[in-house]
Amino acid sequence: MTIEGKSYRTVWFENNTLYLINQPQLPHRFEIVSYTDFREAARAIRDMVVRGAPAIGATGAYAMALAVIRGNDPDEARRIIGEARPTAQDLFYGIDRIYDAVSAGKDPVKEADRVAEEYIAASEKIGEYGADLIKEGMRINTHCNAGWLATVDWGTALAPVYKAARQGKSLFVYADETRPRCQGSRLTAYELAQEKIPHAVIADNAAGFFMARGMIDMVIVGSDRIARNGDIANKIGTYTSALAARANGIPFYVAAPFATMDGNCPGGEDIPIEERSEEEVSHMFGISEKTGEEDRVRIAPVGSPCRNPAFDVTPAELITGIITEKGIFDPAEIGRLIT
């Protein structure tokens, strides 16, 4: 990724220190934070300093490496880190890779580095396969943020957009704002602006309007977990988008590496769905123009309860194809691929 002309990864490790781009500060402030304790890294995952399935996977791997090199109990670390974001399959993939590597006598940091490098390679291949689907002049809708901020680099859902743009194709992206944390308006729009890709932020409940008007040609989203039957869990609102796409005859693609697939999960009903704080719904968060500090504004009445499921499940029958680092597959093929 390139930010203000300089190359970065979302997650990296140097001198026994984990570095992350502080995503809640974006797009208003670019800040790098560092961690030397696995518990701090777990809190960073829980509080969404880092988010996005592959980025969480790499961070989980480095958090486990921190635990091992600091002499912490690997079993305790495995449990604490895993509790940070229970829906994200990549988190458990990263944790278990390091746990198993240490059990086999391997260096935990080198193994975590391999996890990160594999995510980068997978994301770039996803971009290459997905770019073939994008034709000149296409208008693409995406939900949440599945770009380079959600991975170690390149992205999942946005990787095909970046590859297609670098191939010289003209395209336009409609980025759903993605309430309640607004990863689309804060992060996806930030990335697209950095990449100089034409785009517009739209309210989540406007996507169907643009689809019905013939102004969207394709939807591409990421995923936090893919079940054996091809059902996927992704940011809340993805299911609604898939229904609207189906109603309007628009192809709906999911982009994710094989690490996001859960061979132990039969179907979408078996995916654990994280429910987050009511405050994320009752308040809006941002940076105060007056003070430059993080601020929040209540938008719901005091005393009104809120519900805040962070993810929903999109059934396989609504998905046109799943774009992976090994090619594009029908959701019905997933069970065979991860056997």
C-alpha positions in Angstrom: 0.0 0.0 0.0 1.1 3.6 -0.6 0.1 6.4 1.8 1.1 9.9 0.9 3.8 8.4 -1.4 5.3 6.0 1.1 4.9 2.2 1.2 3.5 0.5 4.3 2.1 -2.8 5.4 -0.9 -2.9 7.8 0.9 -5.2 10.1 4.6 -5.7 10.6 7.2 -6.9 13.2 10.6 -5.6 14.0 12.9 -6.0 17.0 10.4 -8.1 18.9 7.8 -5.4 18.5 4.5 -5.6 16.7 3.5 -2.5 14.6 0.0 -1.6 13.4 -1.7 1.2 11.6 -4.2 2.7 14.1 -7.3 2.3 12.0 -9.9 4.1 14.3 -7.8 7.3 13.7 -8.3 7.1 10.0 -9.0 9.0 7.8 -8.3 12.0 9.9 -4.9 11.0 11.3 -2.3 8.5 10.2 -0.8 6.9 13.3 1.4 3.9 13.9 1.1 2.0 17.3 3.4 -0.6 18.7 3.0 -3.5 21.1 5.4 -5.8 23.0 2.9 -7.8 25.0 0.5 -10.3 23.6 -2.4 -9.0 25.8 -2.0 -5.5 24.4 -2.0 -7.0 20.9 -5.2 -9.0 21.8 -6.8 -5.7 23.0 -5.8 -4.0 19.7 -7.7 -6.8 17.8 -10.7 -6.6 20.1 -10.9 -2.7 19.9 -10.4 -2.8 16.2 -7.1 -0.9 16.1 -6.6 -3.6 13.5 -9.5 -5.3 11.7 -10.2 -7.2 8.5 -9.9 -11.0 8.5 -6.3 -11.4 7.0 -4.9 -8.5 9.0 -6.4 -10.0 12.1 -4.9 -13.4 11.1 -1.4 -11.9 10.8 -1.8 -9.9 14.0 -2.9 -13.0 15.8 0.2 -14.9 14.6 2.5 -12.1 15.7 0.6 -11.8 19.1 1.3 -15.5 19.7 4.9 -15.0 18.7 5.2 -12.2 21.3 3.7 -14.5 23.9 6.3 -17.2 23.2 9.4 -15.0 23.0 8.2 -13.2 26.3 7.9 -16.6 28.1 4.1 -16.5 28.5 2.1 -19.7 28.6 1.2 -20.5 25.0 -2.2 -22.1 26.0 -3.2 -19.1 27.9 -2.1 -16.8 25.1 -4.0 -18.9 22.6 -7.2 -18.6 24.6 -6.9 -14.8 25.3 -6.1 -13.9 21.7 -8.8 -16.1 20.3 -11.5 -14.4 22.5 -10.7 -11.0 20.9 -12.9 -11.5 17.7 -14.7 -14.9 17.7 -16.2 -14.7 14.2 -12.9 -14.2 12.3 -11.6 -17.6 11.1 -8.3 -16.0 10.1 -7.6 -15.1 13.7 -7.6 -18.8 14.7 -5.7 -19.7 11.6 -2.9 -17.3 12.6 -2.9 -18.4 16.3 -2.8 -22.1 15.5 -0.1 -21.7 12.9 2.2 -20.3 15.6 1.0 -22.7 18.3 1.7 -25.7 16.1 5.0 -24.3 14.9 6.3 -23.8 18.4 5.1 -27.4 19.3 7.3 -28.6 16.4 10.3 -26.6 17.6 10.1 -23.9 15.0 10.9 -20.2 15.4 7.6 -18.4 16.2 8.6 -15.0 14.6 9.8 -16.6 11.4 6.6 -18.6 11.2 4.5 -15.4 11.8 6.5 -13.7 9.1 5.6 -16.6 6.8 1.9 -16.2 7.6 2.1 -12.5 6.7 4.0 -13.1 3.5 1.5 -15.8 2.5 -1.4 -13.4 3.0 0.3 -10.8 0.8 0.9 -13.4 -2.0 -2.7 -14.7 -1.6 -4.2 -11.1 -1.8 -2.2 -10.3 -4.9 -3.4 -13.5 -6.6 -7.0 -12.7 -5.6 -6.5 -9.3 -7.3 -5.2 -10.9 -10.5 -8.1 -13.4 -10.7 -10.7 -10.9 -9.8 -9.4 -8.2 -12.2 -10.4 -10.5 -15.1 -14.0 -10.1 -14.0 -13.8 -6.3 -14.2 -14.6 -4.9 -17.7 -13.9 -1.4 -18.9 -16.2 1.2 -17.4 -17.7 -1.1 -14.7 -19.3 0.3 -11.6 -18.5 -1.8 -8.5 -20.2 -1.8 -5.1 -18.4 -3.0 -2.0 -19.4 -3.2 1.7 -17.2 -2.5 4.7 -13.4 -2.4 4.1 -11.7 -5.3 2.4 -8.7 -3.4 1.0 -5.1 -3.2 2.1 -6.1 -2.0 5.5 -8.0 -5.2 6.0 -5.1 -7.4 5.0 -1.3 -7.2 5.2 -1.3 -5.6 1.7 -3.4 -5.5 -1.5 -6.7 -6.5 0.0 -9.4 -9.0 -0.8 -12.5 -7.4 -2.3 -10.5 -4.3 -3.4 -7.5 -6.2 -4.7 -9.3 -6.8 -8.1 -10.1 -3.1 -8.2 -6.5 -2.1 -7.7 -5.2 -4.6 -10.2 -7.8 -3.6 -12.8 -7.0 0.1 -12.3 -3.3 -0.6 -12.7 -4.1 -2.5 -15.9 -5.6 0.8 -17.2 -9.2 -0.1 -16.9 -11.7 2.7 -16.2 -13.9 1.9 -13.3 -15.9 3.4 -10.5 -16.5 2.2 -6.9 -19.6 2.8 -4.8 -18.5 2.3 -1.2 -21.2 1.5 1.4 -20.6 3.6 4.5 -21.1 0.4 6.6 -22.7 1.4 9.9 -22.1 1.4 12.8 -18.3 1.8 12.6 -18.3 3.2 9.1 -15.4 1.2 7.7 -16.6 2.0 4.2 -16.8 5.8 4.6 -13.7 6.0 6.8 -11.3 3.3 5.4 -12.4 2.2 1.9 -12.9 5.8 0.8 -9.5 6.7 2.3 -7.8 3.8 0.4 -9.6 4.7 -2.9 -8.5 8.3 -2.6 -4.9 7.3 -1.9 -5.1 5.0 -5.0 -6.8 7.9 -7.0 -9.7 5.6 -8.0 -13.0 7.4 -8.8 -15.6 6.6 -6.1 -18.5 7.8 -4.0 -19.5 6.9 -0.5 -23.2 5.9 -0.2 -25.4 5.2 2.7 -25.9 1.4 3.3 -29.6 1.7 2.6 -28.9 3.4 -0.8 -27.2 0.4 -2.5 -30.5 -1.1 -3.6 -31.5 2.3 -5.1 -28.4 2.4 -7.3 -28.7 -1.3 -8.2 -32.4 -0.8 -9.3 -31.3 2.3 -11.4 -28.8 0.2 -13.3 -25.9 2.1 -11.8 -24.0 -0.9 -10.3 -22.6 -3.7 -12.4 -21.0 -5.9 -9.8 -20.7 -6.4 -6.0 -17.5 -7.6 -4.4 -17.2 -8.1 -0.7 -14.8 -9.8 1.7 -15.5 -12.5 4.3 -14.6 -13.2 7.9 -15.5 -16.9 7.7 -16.6 -19.3 5.0 -18.4 -22.5 5.9 -18.1 -25.8 4.2 -21.4 -25.4 2.3 -20.3 -22.0 0.9 -22.2 -19.8 3.3 -20.2 -16.7 4.3 -20.1 -14.4 7.3 -19.1 -10.8 6.6 -19.8 -7.4 8.1 -23.4 -6.8 9.0 -25.4 -5.6 6.0 -23.7 -7.9 3.5 -26.7 -10.2 3.5 -29.0 -7.3 2.6 -26.7 -6.3 -0.2 -26.7 -9.8 -1.6 -30.5 -9.9 -1.6 -30.6 -6.6 -3.5 -28.1 -7.8 -6.0 -30.0 -11.0 -6.6 -33.3 -9.1 -7.0 -31.6 -6.9 -9.7 -29.7 -9.6 -11.5 -26.3 -8.3 -10.4 -23.4 -10.7 -9.9 -22.3 -10.9 -6.2 -18.7 -12.1 -5.5 -16.9 -12.8 -2.3 -13.1 -12.4 -2.2 -11.2 -14.3 0.5 -8.1 -16.4 0.9 -8.3 -20.1 1.8 -7.3 -19.3 5.3 -10.8 -17.8 5.8 -12.4 -21.1 5.1 -13.4 -23.2 8.1 -13.4 -26.9 7.4 -14.9 -27.6 10.8 -18.0 -25.4 10.2 -20.7 -27.1 8.2 -22.9 -24.1 7.4 -23.7 -20.5 8.2 -25.9 -21.3 11.1 -22.8 -22.7 12.8 -20.7 -19.5 12.6 -20.4 -17.7 15.9 -21.6 -14.1 15.5 -19.9 -11.4 17.6 -22.2 -8.9 19.2 -20.4 -5.7 20.1 -21.1 -2.7 22.4 -24.4 -0.9 22.2 -22.4 2.4 22.2 -21.3 1.7 18.6 -24.9 2.0 17.5 -26.1 4.7 19.9 -23.2 7.0 19.1 -21.3 8.2 16.1 -17.5 8.4 16.4 -15.1 10.7 14.7 -12.4 13.4 15.2 -13.4 16.8 16.5 -12.6 19.5 14.0 -12.1 21.9 17.0 -9.7 19.8 19.2 -8.4 17.3 16.7 -9.1 14.5 19.2 -11.4 11.5 19.0 -14.9 12.4 19.9 -18.3 10.8 20.0 -21.9 12.1 19.6 -25.0 10.4 20.9 -27.6 9.8 18.1 -30.0 7.5 19.9 -32.2 8.6 22.9 -30.8 8.0 26.3 -32.4 4.8 27.7 -33.1 3.3 24.3 -31.5 -0.2 24.1 -29.4 -1.0 21.0 -28.4 -4.3 19.4 -25.1 -4.6 17.5 -24.4 -7.8 15.7 -21.1 -7.3 13.9 -21.7 -9.8 11.2 -24.4 -11.5 9.2 -24.5 -14.7 7.1 -25.0 -14.7 3.4 -26.2 -18.1 2.1 -24.3 -19.7 -0.7 -27.2 -19.5 -3.2 -26.9 -15.7 -3.3 -23.1 -15.8 -4.1 -22.1 -15.9 -7.8 -18.5 -17.0 -7.0 -15.7 -16.9 -4.4 -12.5 -15.3 -5.6 -9.5 -17.0 -4.0 -5.7 -17.2 -4.5 -6.3 -20.5 -6.4 -9.0 -19.3 -8.7 -12.7 -18.4 -8.7 -15.0 -21.1 -7.4 -18.7 -21.8 -7.1 -19.7 -21.7 -3.4 -20.9 -25.4 -3.8 -17.2 -26.4 -4.4 -15.9 -25.1 -1.1 -16.5 -28.4 0.8 -14.5 -30.3 -1.7 -11.7 -27.7 -1.8 -11.0 -27.7 1.9 -11.4 -31.4 2.6 
